[in-house]
Amino acid sequence: MKNKITATHNSKMAFELEVNGHKFIIDADEKVGGEDKGPRPKPLMLASLAGCTAMDVISILKKMRVEPDYFNVLVEGDLTEEHPKQYNKMHVIYEFKGKNLPMNKLQKAINLSEDRYCGVSALYKKVIPITSEIRILE
């Protein structure tokens, strides 16, 4: 299977991306000639990881008959100081709210995503360390 993404120049540093028929703008900061019309490309790498593992985890939990009242994934990435600036590590935080959430099932769903199903995680892990944690929110 092949995916195809287009990035069409819009103005200054802005580009319109089309992904699976959905369009959105990416842009640069005003300090470097952009107009801040949209997100930067590198943080979208974090968004890809968050979305990929979040979809896996919630799908697996539903199959386990575990439905949290709230589920959120945060991804933090540390950028290098030198050019080309790149992420040298990422940390994924899985946040849950709900009554009687079985920690063993939450951990199993996360492990399955991180080790077997999330292709974004699998690719990133080849070049940088990715750590994770579970937070149960009140």
Buried (B, 14 or more C-beta within 10 A) or exposed (E): EEEEEEEEEBEBBBBBBEEEEEEEBBBBEEEEEBBEBBBBEEBBBBEBBBBBBBBBBBBBBEEBEBEBEEBBBEBEBEEEEEEEEBBEEBBBBBBBBBEEBEEEBBEBBBEBBBEEBBEBBBEBBEEEEBEBEBEEEE
